[in-house]
Amino acid sequence: MSEYLLQIKIEKLEEGGYLATSDTIQGLVAQGRTIAETMEIAQDVARKIIESCIDHGDSLPARLEVPKAGIEALRIPVGVSV
């Protein structure tokens, strides 16, 4: 199994929920109730698009990154109820 990194943008929607898009993979659009759910859906959509490219012999998006060895610094949302 190969692993790739891609940048996604997540924005809060006025009507509630969140929307994820990517400049790296055209056509990647995901919507969820929470940031975590939106990220999970975006991962699934990206995986399906990448697998489709591979299955059909299409080139992968140029800006996909292969992860480097070691731990990368990440920013993640943490919801807290007080």
Protein Blocks (a to p, Z undefined) as FASTA:
>chain_A
ZZddddddddddfkgpjddddfklghiacddfbfklmmmmmmmmmmmmmmmmmmnopacd
fkbccddedjddddddddddZZ
